[in-house]
Amino acid sequence: MGGPVGEEELSLYDPALLLSLNFFDSPANFNPRISAAAPGEVWLKVRPLQTGDFHRGFLQILSQLTKVGDVSLTQFLNRFAQMRASGDYYVTVIVDTRYDKIIGSATLVLERKFIHGCATRGRLEDVVVDDTYRGKQLGKLIVVTVSLLAKELGCYKMSLDCKDKLIPFYKSIGYTLEPGNANTMNIRYEATTRSIGRNAAAAGNQPEDTEPS
């Protein structure tokens, strides 16, 4: 889709992390069964954000969620480099490979704490799927993908803020409302299932109104 793409693109994080996710760990019901490794259609691909995605409509898909502003290629690449260097940002996208176009995205942000024995909390941000691709479970797929990624990276919980109409959707995939805290929802992970080692390795390697479908 429009514009040049560099021959050697950088990924925001290691794509192999997505292949290690166990979708049977999620209470989400997929019918038919899909996953990040097998998203249903042969022309769909789930992967980390890449440097060339500026030209694949990444900012345009975000504009279906909220105002993006006039972001230049230089600004995009600078922010990409900052996120990649921090090791705390896991922007994950869905690509329609027929058109080399970004059609969905969600972001996992890691918050490193002193509490809970210097634990890490995940936050779900910027969930969006192109309206024209509804009915393929892609909203559920991208949210479950980054939620499982948080678990794989050793987060003790994953949090989000959402509109009232999206509460049933997030409940259906394992999130629960936090009492007395508006529409903040969490999904907690058992300490015995967290991959603390993977969290350390990842650090070293350096929803507006679009309802997920």
C-alpha positions in Angstrom: 0.0 0.0 0.0 1.4 3.5 -1.1 5.0 4.6 -0.5 8.4 3.0 -0.3 9.2 0.3 2.3 12.8 -0.3 3.3 14.4 -3.6 2.4 15.5 -4.3 5.9 12.7 -3.5 8.3 12.9 -3.6 12.1 10.3 -5.2 14.3 9.3 -3.5 17.5 9.8 -6.8 19.3 10.7 -10.4 18.6 8.1 -12.0 16.3 8.8 -15.4 17.8 7.0 -14.4 21.0 3.7 -14.5 19.1 4.4 -18.1 18.0 4.8 -19.2 21.7 1.4 -18.1 22.8 -1.1 -20.8 23.9 -4.6 -19.6 22.9 -6.1 -22.5 25.0 -5.0 -20.5 28.0 -7.6 -17.9 27.2 -11.3 -18.3 28.1 -12.2 -16.6 24.8 -14.4 -18.7 22.5 -13.3 -18.6 18.8 -15.6 -20.2 16.3 -13.9 -21.3 14.1 -10.7 -21.6 16.1 -8.1 -19.1 15.2 -4.8 -17.8 16.8 -2.0 -15.4 16.2 -0.1 -18.1 14.3 -3.2 -19.1 12.3 -5.6 -16.1 12.0 -8.1 -17.8 9.8 -7.5 -16.5 6.3 -4.3 -17.3 4.5 -3.9 -13.6 3.7 -4.0 -12.4 7.3 -0.9 -12.1 9.4 -0.4 -11.1 13.0 3.0 -9.6 13.8 4.8 -6.8 15.7 4.7 -3.3 14.3 7.5 -2.7 11.8 9.4 0.4 10.6 7.7 0.1 7.2 4.2 0.2 8.6 4.1 4.0 8.2 3.5 3.3 4.5 1.1 0.4 5.2 -1.6 2.6 6.8 -0.8 2.2 10.5 -1.6 5.8 11.4 -4.7 5.7 9.2 -6.1 2.7 11.1 -5.4 4.5 14.4 -7.3 7.4 13.1 -10.4 5.2 13.1 -10.0 5.1 16.9 -9.0 8.7 17.7 -7.3 11.8 16.4 -3.7 11.0 15.3 -2.5 14.4 14.0 0.0 15.1 11.2 2.7 12.6 12.0 5.7 12.7 9.7 7.8 9.6 8.7 10.7 11.0 10.8 8.4 11.4 13.8 7.1 7.9 13.3 10.6 6.4 13.1 11.9 8.4 16.1 9.0 7.2 18.3 9.4 3.6 17.0 13.1 3.7 18.0 12.2 5.1 21.5 9.6 2.4 22.0 11.9 -0.4 20.8 14.8 0.8 22.9 12.7 0.8 26.1 11.5 -2.8 25.6 8.2 -1.9 27.2 6.0 -1.4 24.2 4.4 -4.3 22.2 2.4 -2.8 19.4 0.9 -5.7 17.5 -0.8 -5.4 14.1 -2.9 -7.5 11.7 -2.0 -7.2 8.1 -4.0 -8.0 5.0 -1.1 -9.3 2.9 -3.1 -9.1 -0.3 -2.8 -5.3 -0.2 0.1 -5.0 2.2 -2.2 -3.0 4.5 -2.6 -2.7 8.3 -6.2 -3.5 9.2 -6.0 -3.9 13.0 -3.8 -3.0 16.0 -3.5 -3.2 19.8 -0.8 -2.2 22.2 0.6 -3.8 25.3 2.5 -1.4 27.5 4.5 -2.7 30.4 4.5 -0.8 33.7 7.4 -1.9 35.9 6.5 -1.6 39.6 8.1 -1.8 43.0 5.0 -3.4 44.5 4.3 -7.1 44.4 8.1 -7.8 44.5 9.0 -5.5 41.7 6.3 -7.0 39.5 5.2 -5.8 36.0 1.6 -4.8 35.1 0.4 -4.8 31.5 -1.9 -2.2 30.0 -4.1 -2.7 27.0 -4.2 0.4 24.8 -5.3 1.6 21.3 -7.4 -1.4 20.2 -8.8 -0.9 16.7 -9.9 -3.1 13.7 -10.9 -1.7 10.3 -14.7 -1.7 10.1 -14.7 -3.4 6.7 -13.2 -6.5 8.2 -15.8 -7.2 10.9 -17.2 -10.7 11.3 -13.7 -12.4 11.2 -13.2 -12.3 15.0 -10.2 -10.0 14.5 -11.0 -7.7 17.4 -11.1 -10.6 19.7 -8.0 -12.1 18.1 -5.9 -8.9 18.6 -7.0 -8.4 22.2 -6.4 -12.0 23.2 -3.1 -12.0 21.4 -1.7 -9.0 23.4 -3.4 -10.3 26.6 -1.6 -13.7 26.3 1.6 -11.8 25.4 1.3 -9.9 28.8 1.1 -13.3 30.5 4.0 -14.7 28.6 6.1 -11.7 29.6 5.4 -12.2 33.2 2.8 -9.5 34.0 0.9 -10.1 37.2 -2.2 -8.5 35.6 -3.4 -6.7 32.5 -5.6 -3.6 32.7 -7.7 -1.6 30.4 -10.3 1.2 30.4 -13.3 0.9 28.1 -16.8 2.2 27.3 -19.8 0.7 28.9 -20.9 -1.0 25.7 -17.6 -3.0 25.5 -17.8 -4.4 29.1 -19.6 -7.6 28.0 -17.0 -8.2 25.2 -14.0 -7.9 27.6 -15.8 -10.0 30.2 -16.2 -12.8 27.6 -12.4 -13.0 27.2 -11.5 -13.1 30.9 -11.5 -9.5 32.1 -13.4 -8.5 35.2 -14.5 -5.1 36.5 -12.4 -3.6 39.4 -14.9 -2.7 42.2 -15.2 1.0 42.7 -13.0 1.9 39.8 -15.3 3.0 37.0 -14.7 0.9 33.9 -11.2 -0.2 34.7 -11.0 -3.9 34.0 -8.3 -6.4 34.7 -7.3 -9.9 33.9 -5.0 -11.5 36.5 -2.5 -14.2 36.0 -1.5 -16.8 38.5 2.1 -16.4 39.8 2.9 -20.0 38.9 2.1 -19.5 35.3 4.1 -16.3 34.7 7.2 -16.6 32.6 9.5 -14.4 34.7 12.5 -15.5 32.7 10.9 -14.4 29.4 10.2 -11.0 31.0 13.8 -10.5 31.8 14.9 -11.7 28.4 12.4 -9.4 26.6 13.8 -6.5 28.5 17.3 -7.4 27.5 16.5 -7.9 23.8 15.5 -4.9 23.3 -10.7 1.3 22.8 -12.4 4.3 21.3 -15.6 3.5 19.7 -14.7 0.7 17.3 -16.2 -2.3 18.9 -13.9 -5.3 18.4 -15.4 -8.1 16.3 
